[in-house]
């Protein structure tokens, strides 16, 4: 019983935290999810390669074809924000 109440409280807290997220925070979350889904270290130009150097033009973002990670807020469209909210229960 106590565990059930704790889990319910945790779920409600997570939902409340998501509801309190601004569009800018959601955009950052979308960007972070996109970068995290990229299998390598250089999803975006501003990421750092395994050797410690900036990825720059070696990044997936900078190369045509293949992966197209979301690296900047201007790339996050209203539909993406709506989809994020639906997926995360907002």
C-alpha positions, 0 to 999 in steps of 0.5 A, a space after each residue: 500500500 505504501 509503495 503504491 502511494 509512493 509510486 502514485 506520488 512520484 508519477 504525479 510529481 513528474 507530471 506536474 514538473 513536465 506541466 511546468 516546463 516552458 517551451 524553451 525547456 521543452 526545446 532543450 529536452 527535445 535537443 538533448 533526446 536527439 543528441 542522445 539518440 545519435 550513436 556517436 560522439 559528434 551529433 552536433 558541431 558544438 559537441 566534443 569528439 572522443 579526442 577532446 576536440 570540437 566536432 565542427 564540420 565532422 558532426 552529423 549535423 554538418 554532413 548531408 544525408 544519414 543522421 539529422 540530429 536536432 542541435 538548435 532551438 530554431 530546428 524545434 517546431 511547434 509540432 515537435 513540442 506538441 509531440 514531446 508533450 503527448 509522449 511525456 504526459 503533459 
